[in-house]
Amino acid sequence: MTSWPLPPPMARALELAREGEAAGEVPIGAVVTRRGVIVAEACNRPRALHDPTAHAEILAIRAAAAALGNERLDGCDLWVTLEPCAMCAGAIAHARLARLYYGAADPKGGGVEHGARVFEQPQCLHRPEVYGGIGESEAAALLREFFADRR
């Protein structure tokens, strides 16, 4: 576990991940902030919504856009417990999020620092600042335990 306090948005994302896990979803949580204030949050909900696109990041981005009345989330940050997949990375770019903070790396399904590396593609029109490994041990432990229980 981390020996220093987590930033409040990542601590909240981890709480959301636990809520998702309690509902039978893969434990991933996401929070959108603007100037340090949470404007939207979500956990994974593909099973509950019967929607393969209902990843925590997508739901949090949709909620933030609705709350702010703008599809462009300029000046906003996304905090998520797992490295976003390529679909979510594309949504992050389209939303024009300023910064992405994520917990655990995802060598199998990640689309930021693994796999498709969406932000490195010449076709990517917006590249947020990316900071990985924040709350990594906590996020990775949640995922390991979730999948171990299902094997």
GUTORKE-425045 format. One record per residue: x, y, z of N, C-alpha, C in turn; residue number from 1. Coordinates in Angstrom, 1 decimal. Last residue first. Layout:
// GUTORKE-425045
<<X, Y, Z>, <X, Y, Z>, <X, Y, Z>, NUM>;
...
***
This chain:
// GUTORKE-425045
<<-12.0, -17.1, -10.5>, <-11.3, -18.2, -11.1>, <-11.6, -19.5, -10.5>, 151>;
<<-13.0, -15.0, -9.1>, <-13.8, -15.5, -10.2>, <-13.2, -16.7, -10.9>, 150>;
<<-11.1, -14.2, -7.3>, <-12.4, -14.7, -6.7>, <-13.3, -15.3, -7.8>, 149>;
<<-9.3, -13.1, -9.0>, <-8.9, -14.3, -8.3>, <-10.2, -15.0, -7.7>, 148>;
<<-10.5, -10.7, -9.8>, <-10.4, -11.8, -10.8>, <-10.0, -13.1, -10.1>, 147>;
<<-10.5, -9.3, -7.3>, <-11.7, -9.4, -8.1>, <-11.6, -10.6, -9.0>, 146>;
<<-7.7, -9.2, -6.7>, <-8.7, -9.9, -5.8>, <-10.0, -10.2, -6.6>, 145>;
<<-6.7, -7.6, -8.8>, <-6.2, -9.0, -8.6>, <-7.2, -9.8, -7.8>, 144>;
<<-8.1, -5.2, -8.4>, <-8.3, -6.0, -9.6>, <-7.9, -7.5, -9.5>, 143>;
<<-7.1, -4.4, -5.9>, <-8.6, -4.6, -6.1>, <-8.8, -5.5, -7.3>, 142>;
<<-4.4, -4.2, -6.5>, <-4.9, -5.2, -5.5>, <-6.4, -5.5, -5.7>, 141>;
<<-4.3, -2.1, -8.3>, <-3.9, -3.4, -8.8>, <-4.4, -4.5, -7.8>, 140>;
<<-5.1, 0.0, -6.5>, <-5.9, -0.3, -7.7>, <-5.6, -1.7, -8.2>, 139>;
<<-3.0, 0.0, -4.6>, <-4.4, -0.2, -4.2>, <-5.3, -0.7, -5.4>, 138>;
<<-0.8, 0.5, -6.3>, <-0.8, -0.8, -5.5>, <-2.3, -1.1, -5.1>, 137>;
<<-1.4, 3.0, -7.5>, <-1.2, 1.8, -8.3>, <-1.4, 0.5, -7.5>, 136>;
<<-1.7, 5.6, -6.8>, <-2.6, 4.6, -6.2>, <-2.5, 3.2, -6.8>, 135>;
<<-0.5, 6.4, -9.8>, <-1.0, 7.0, -8.6>, <-2.1, 6.1, -8.0>, 134>;
<<0.5, 5.4, -12.3>, <1.0, 4.9, -11.0>, <0.5, 5.5, -9.7>, 133>;
<<0.9, 8.2, -14.6>, <0.5, 6.9, -14.2>, <1.1, 6.5, -12.8>, 132>;
<<-0.1, 10.9, -16.2>, <0.6, 10.6, -15.0>, <0.1, 9.2, -14.5>, 131>;
<<-0.1, 12.9, -19.1>, <-0.4, 11.6, -18.5>, <0.5, 11.3, -17.3>, 130>;
<<-1.7, 15.6, -20.7>, <-0.6, 15.2, -19.9>, <-1.0, 13.9, -19.2>, 129>;
<<-3.5, 14.7, -23.7>, <-3.4, 15.2, -22.3>, <-2.1, 14.9, -21.7>, 128>;
<<-3.6, 15.6, -26.9>, <-2.9, 14.8, -26.1>, <-2.8, 15.3, -24.7>, 127>;
<<-5.6, 15.6, -29.8>, <-5.3, 16.2, -28.5>, <-4.6, 15.2, -27.6>, 126>;
<<-5.7, 14.2, -32.2>, <-5.7, 15.7, -32.3>, <-5.5, 16.4, -30.9>, 125>;
<<-4.1, 11.5, -33.5>, <-4.7, 12.0, -32.3>, <-4.5, 13.5, -32.2>, 124>;
<<-2.7, 10.7, -35.7>, <-4.1, 11.1, -35.9>, <-4.7, 11.7, -34.7>, 123>;
<<-0.2, 9.9, -34.8>, <-0.3, 11.2, -35.5>, <-1.7, 11.7, -35.7>, 122>;
<<-0.3, 8.5, -31.5>, <-0.7, 8.4, -32.9>, <-0.7, 9.7, -33.6>, 121>;
<<-0.1, 8.7, -28.8>, <1.1, 8.8, -29.6>, <0.9, 8.8, -31.1>, 120>;
<<-2.5, 8.2, -27.7>, <-2.0, 9.6, -27.7>, <-0.8, 9.8, -28.5>, 119>;
<<-2.8, 5.4, -27.9>, <-3.6, 6.3, -28.7>, <-3.0, 7.7, -28.8>, 118>;
<<-1.6, 2.8, -27.7>, <-0.9, 4.1, -27.4>, <-1.5, 5.2, -28.2>, 117>;
<<-2.4, 0.2, -28.1>, <-2.6, 1.2, -29.2>, <-1.9, 2.5, -29.0>, 116>;
<<-0.4, -1.2, -25.6>, <-1.3, -1.5, -26.8>, <-1.3, -0.4, -27.8>, 115>;
<<0.4, 1.3, -23.2>, <0.5, 0.0, -23.7>, <-0.4, -0.1, -24.9>, 114>;
<<-0.3, 3.8, -22.4>, <1.2, 3.5, -22.4>, <1.4, 2.0, -22.8>, 113>;
<<-3.0, 3.6, -23.5>, <-2.3, 4.8, -23.3>, <-0.8, 4.6, -23.3>, 112>;
<<-4.6, 1.4, -23.4>, <-4.4, 2.1, -24.7>, <-3.7, 3.3, -24.6>, 111>;
<<-4.6, -1.9, -21.9>, <-4.4, -0.5, -21.9>, <-4.2, 0.1, -23.3>, 110>;
<<-4.8, -4.6, -21.8>, <-5.9, -3.9, -22.4>, <-5.7, -2.4, -22.5>, 109>;
<<-2.3, -5.7, -20.8>, <-3.1, -6.4, -21.8>, <-4.1, -5.6, -22.5>, 108>;
<<-1.1, -3.8, -19.1>, <-0.3, -4.3, -20.2>, <-1.2, -5.0, -21.3>, 107>;
<<-2.1, -1.3, -17.4>, <-2.9, -2.4, -18.0>, <-2.1, -2.9, -19.3>, 106>;
<<-1.2, 0.1, -14.2>, <-1.0, -0.1, -15.7>, <-1.8, -1.3, -16.1>, 105>;
<<-3.3, 1.7, -11.8>, <-2.6, 0.5, -12.3>, <-2.4, 0.6, -13.8>, 104>;
<<-4.1, 4.8, -12.0>, <-3.5, 4.0, -11.0>, <-2.7, 2.9, -11.6>, 103>;
<<-3.8, 8.0, -13.7>, <-4.3, 6.7, -13.5>, <-3.5, 5.9, -12.5>, 102>;
<<-4.7, 11.1, -14.9>, <-4.0, 10.4, -13.8>, <-4.6, 9.0, -13.7>, 101>;
<<-4.5, 13.3, -17.5>, <-5.0, 12.0, -17.1>, <-4.1, 11.4, -16.0>, 100>;
<<-5.5, 16.7, -18.3>, <-4.6, 15.7, -17.6>, <-5.3, 14.4, -17.4>, 99>;
<<-7.4, 17.9, -19.9>, <-6.1, 18.5, -19.8>, <-5.1, 17.4, -19.3>, 98>;
<<-9.6, 16.6, -22.4>, <-9.2, 16.6, -21.0>, <-7.7, 17.1, -20.9>, 97>;
<<-11.0, 16.6, -24.8>, <-10.0, 17.6, -24.6>, <-9.6, 17.7, -23.1>, 96>;
<<-12.7, 14.7, -25.7>, <-13.2, 15.6, -24.7>, <-12.2, 16.7, -24.3>, 95>;
<<-11.0, 13.3, -27.4>, <-12.1, 14.0, -28.0>, <-12.7, 15.0, -27.0>, 94>;
<<-9.3, 12.1, -25.5>, <-8.8, 13.0, -26.5>, <-9.9, 13.9, -27.1>, 93>;
<<-11.1, 10.5, -24.2>, <-10.3, 11.4, -23.4>, <-9.8, 12.5, -24.4>, 92>;
<<-11.9, 8.7, -26.2>, <-12.9, 9.7, -25.6>, <-12.2, 10.8, -24.8>, 91>;
<<-9.5, 7.4, -26.6>, <-10.1, 8.2, -27.7>, <-11.1, 9.2, -27.2>, 90>;
<<-9.3, 6.1, -24.2>, <-8.3, 7.1, -24.5>, <-8.8, 7.9, -25.7>, 89>;
<<-11.5, 4.4, -24.4>, <-11.6, 5.4, -23.4>, <-10.5, 6.5, -23.7>, 88>;
<<-10.6, 2.7, -26.4>, <-11.8, 3.4, -26.6>, <-11.9, 4.6, -25.6>, 87>;
<<-8.2, 1.7, -25.3>, <-8.1, 2.5, -26.5>, <-9.4, 3.3, -26.7>, 86>;
<<-8.4, 2.0, -21.7>, <-8.3, 1.2, -22.9>, <-8.3, 2.2, -24.1>, 85>;
<<-6.5, 3.6, -19.0>, <-7.7, 3.5, -20.0>, <-7.4, 2.6, -21.2>, 84>;
<<-5.3, 2.1, -16.2>, <-4.9, 2.7, -17.5>, <-6.1, 2.5, -18.4>, 83>;
<<-7.5, 2.5, -13.4>, <-6.7, 1.6, -14.3>, <-6.4, 2.4, -15.6>, 82>;
<<-8.7, 4.5, -11.9>, <-7.9, 3.5, -11.2>, <-7.1, 2.6, -12.1>, 81>;
<<-8.5, 7.9, -12.9>, <-9.1, 6.6, -13.0>, <-8.1, 5.6, -12.5>, 80>;
<<-9.2, 11.2, -13.3>, <-8.6, 10.3, -12.4>, <-9.2, 9.0, -12.5>, 79>;
<<-8.9, 13.9, -15.5>, <-9.6, 12.6, -15.3>, <-8.6, 11.8, -14.4>, 78>;
<<-9.5, 17.4, -15.4>, <-8.6, 16.3, -15.2>, <-9.4, 15.0, -15.0>, 77>;
<<-10.1, 20.3, -17.4>, <-10.5, 19.3, -16.5>, <-9.5, 18.1, -16.5>, 76>;
<<-9.5, 22.2, -19.4>, <-9.1, 22.5, -18.0>, <-9.6, 21.5, -17.0>, 75>;
<<-12.2, 21.2, -21.4>, <-11.0, 22.0, -21.3>, <-10.7, 22.4, -19.8>, 74>;
<<-14.0, 19.4, -22.4>, <-13.7, 19.5, -21.0>, <-12.4, 20.1, -20.7>, 73>;
<<-16.6, 19.8, -24.6>, <-15.1, 20.0, -24.4>, <-14.9, 20.2, -23.0>, 72>;
<<-19.3, 19.8, -24.5>, <-18.6, 18.5, -24.8>, <-17.1, 18.6, -24.7>, 71>;
<<-20.9, 21.4, -21.8>, <-20.0, 21.5, -22.9>, <-19.4, 20.2, -23.2>, 70>;
<<-22.2, 21.5, -19.3>, <-22.9, 22.0, -20.5>, <-21.9, 22.2, -21.7>, 69>;
<<-21.2, 20.4, -17.1>, <-20.6, 21.7, -17.5>, <-21.3, 22.3, -18.7>, 68>;
<<-22.8, 18.1, -16.9>, <-22.8, 19.0, -15.8>, <-22.2, 20.4, -16.2>, 67>;
<<-22.2, 16.9, -19.4>, <-23.6, 17.3, -19.1>, <-23.6, 18.3, -18.0>, 66>;
<<-19.5, 16.4, -19.0>, <-20.0, 17.2, -20.2>, <-21.4, 17.7, -19.9>, 65>;
<<-19.6, 14.7, -16.8>, <-19.0, 15.9, -16.7>, <-19.4, 16.9, -17.8>, 64>;
<<-21.0, 12.4, -17.9>, <-21.6, 13.2, -16.8>, <-21.0, 14.6, -16.6>, 63>;
<<-19.1, 11.6, -19.8>, <-20.5, 12.0, -20.2>, <-21.1, 12.9, -19.1>, 62>;
<<-16.9, 11.0, -18.1>, <-16.8, 12.0, -19.1>, <-18.2, 12.5, -19.6>, 61>;
<<-18.1, 8.9, -16.7>, <-17.6, 10.1, -16.0>, <-17.5, 11.3, -16.9>, 60>;
<<-18.5, 7.0, -18.7>, <-19.6, 7.5, -17.9>, <-19.3, 8.8, -17.2>, 59>;
<<-15.8, 6.6, -19.6>, <-16.8, 7.1, -20.5>, <-18.0, 7.7, -19.7>, 58>;
<<-14.6, 5.5, -17.2>, <-14.1, 6.8, -17.8>, <-15.2, 7.4, -18.7>, 57>;
<<-16.1, 3.2, -16.7>, <-16.1, 4.2, -15.8>, <-15.7, 5.6, -16.4>, 56>;
<<-17.8, 2.0, -19.6>, <-16.6, 2.0, -18.8>, <-16.7, 3.2, -17.9>, 55>;
<<-19.9, 1.2, -21.4>, <-20.2, 1.8, -20.1>, <-19.0, 1.7, -19.1>, 54>;
<<-19.9, -0.1, -23.8>, <-19.1, 1.1, -23.7>, <-19.3, 1.8, -22.3>, 53>;
<<-21.5, -2.3, -23.6>, <-20.1, -2.6, -23.6>, <-19.2, -1.3, -23.5>, 52>;
<<-24.2, -2.5, -21.7>, <-23.6, -1.6, -22.6>, <-22.1, -1.8, -22.6>, 51>;
<<-26.0, -3.2, -19.6>, <-26.0, -4.0, -20.9>, <-25.4, -3.1, -22.0>, 50>;
<<-25.8, -1.9, -17.2>, <-26.5, -1.2, -18.3>, <-26.6, -1.9, -19.6>, 49>;
<<-24.5, -3.8, -15.7>, <-25.8, -3.3, -15.2>, <-26.5, -2.6, -16.3>, 48>;
<<-22.2, -4.3, -17.2>, <-23.1, -5.4, -16.9>, <-24.5, -4.8, -16.6>, 47>;
<<-20.9, -1.8, -17.4>, <-21.3, -2.5, -18.6>, <-22.3, -3.6, -18.3>, 46>;
<<-20.0, 0.1, -15.4>, <-21.4, -0.4, -15.4>, <-21.8, -1.1, -16.7>, 45>;
<<-17.5, 1.4, -13.3>, <-17.8, 0.6, -14.4>, <-19.3, 0.1, -14.3>, 44>;
<<-18.4, 4.5, -11.8>, <-17.7, 3.3, -11.7>, <-18.1, 2.5, -13.0>, 43>;
<<-17.9, 8.1, -11.7>, <-18.6, 6.9, -12.1>, <-17.7, 5.7, -11.8>, 42>;
<<-18.4, 11.7, -11.6>, <-17.7, 10.5, -11.2>, <-18.5, 9.3, -11.6>, 41>;
<<-17.8, 15.2, -11.8>, <-18.5, 14.0, -12.2>, <-17.7, 12.8, -11.7>, 40>;
<<-16.4, 17.2, -10.5>, <-17.6, 17.6, -11.3>, <-18.4, 16.4, -11.7>, 39>;
<<-14.5, 18.0, -7.8>, <-15.1, 16.9, -8.5>, <-16.3, 17.4, -9.2>, 38>;
<<-12.0, 20.4, -8.0>, <-13.3, 20.1, -7.5>, <-13.9, 19.0, -8.4>, 37>;
<<-9.6, 21.2, -9.2>, <-9.5, 20.4, -7.9>, <-10.9, 20.0, -7.4>, 36>;
<<-10.3, 22.4, -11.6>, <-9.7, 23.2, -10.5>, <-9.8, 22.5, -9.2>, 35>;
<<-12.3, 19.7, -12.0>, <-12.0, 21.0, -12.6>, <-11.5, 21.9, -11.5>, 34>;
<<-12.3, 16.2, -12.5>, <-12.2, 17.4, -11.7>, <-11.9, 18.6, -12.5>, 33>;
<<-13.8, 13.1, -12.7>, <-13.4, 14.2, -13.4>, <-13.4, 15.4, -12.5>, 32>;
<<-13.1, 9.7, -11.9>, <-13.5, 11.0, -11.4>, <-13.0, 12.1, -12.3>, 31>;
<<-13.7, 6.2, -11.8>, <-13.2, 7.4, -12.5>, <-13.8, 8.7, -11.9>, 30>;
<<-12.9, 2.8, -11.1>, <-13.6, 4.1, -10.8>, <-12.9, 5.2, -11.5>, 29>;
<<-13.4, -0.6, -11.3>, <-12.7, 0.5, -11.9>, <-13.6, 1.7, -11.6>, 28>;
<<-13.8, -3.8, -10.9>, <-13.6, -2.6, -10.0>, <-12.7, -1.5, -10.6>, 27>;
<<-16.4, -5.1, -12.9>, <-14.9, -5.0, -12.7>, <-14.6, -3.7, -12.0>, 26>;
<<-19.4, -5.6, -10.9>, <-18.7, -5.0, -12.1>, <-17.2, -5.1, -11.8>, 25>;
<<-20.9, -6.2, -8.7>, <-20.6, -7.3, -9.7>, <-19.8, -6.8, -10.9>, 24>;
<<-21.3, -4.3, -6.8>, <-22.4, -4.5, -7.8>, <-22.1, -5.6, -8.8>, 23>;
<<-18.8, -4.3, -5.7>, <-19.9, -4.7, -4.9>, <-21.2, -5.0, -5.7>, 22>;
<<-17.4, -3.0, -7.7>, <-17.2, -4.4, -7.4>, <-18.3, -5.0, -6.6>, 21>;
<<-18.4, -0.4, -7.5>, <-18.7, -1.2, -8.7>, <-18.5, -2.7, -8.5>, 20>;
<<-17.3, 0.3, -5.0>, <-18.8, 0.2, -5.2>, <-19.2, -0.6, -6.4>, 19>;
<<-14.6, 0.2, -5.7>, <-15.2, -0.8, -4.7>, <-16.7, -0.9, -4.8>, 18>;
<<-14.6, 2.4, -7.4>, <-14.2, 1.0, -7.9>, <-14.8, 0.0, -7.0>, 17>;
<<-15.2, 4.4, -5.6>, <-16.1, 4.1, -6.7>, <-15.8, 2.7, -7.3>, 16>;
<<-12.8, 4.4, -4.1>, <-14.1, 4.1, -3.5>, <-15.1, 3.7, -4.5>, 15>;
<<-11.0, 5.2, -6.2>, <-10.9, 3.8, -5.6>, <-12.2, 3.4, -4.8>, 14>;
<<-11.9, 7.8, -6.6>, <-12.0, 6.8, -7.7>, <-11.9, 5.4, -7.1>, 13>;
<<-11.2, 8.9, -4.1>, <-12.6, 8.7, -4.4>, <-12.8, 7.7, -5.6>, 12>;
<<-8.5, 8.8, -4.3>, <-9.1, 8.1, -3.2>, <-10.6, 7.9, -3.5>, 11>;
<<-8.2, 10.5, -6.5>, <-7.9, 9.1, -6.7>, <-8.4, 8.3, -5.5>, 10>;
<<-9.1, 13.0, -5.3>, <-9.8, 12.4, -6.5>, <-9.5, 10.9, -6.7>, 9>;
<<-7.1, 13.3, -3.1>, <-8.6, 13.0, -2.9>, <-9.3, 12.5, -4.1>, 8>;
<<-4.1, 11.5, -3.5>, <-4.9, 12.7, -3.8>, <-6.3, 12.4, -3.6>, 7>;
<<-3.2, 9.5, -0.7>, <-3.6, 9.6, -2.1>, <-4.2, 11.0, -2.3>, 6>;
<<-0.5, 9.8, 1.6>, <-1.9, 10.0, 1.3>, <-2.2, 10.1, -0.2>, 5>;
<<2.0, 7.3, 1.5>, <1.6, 8.7, 1.6>, <0.2, 8.8, 1.2>, 4>;
<<2.5, 4.7, 1.0>, <2.9, 5.2, 2.3>, <2.5, 6.6, 2.5>, 3>;
<<0.3, 2.3, -0.5>, <1.0, 3.6, -0.6>, <1.3, 4.1, 0.8>, 2>;
<<0.8, -1.2, 0.0>, <0.0, 0.0, 0.0>, <0.9, 1.2, 0.0>, 1>;
***
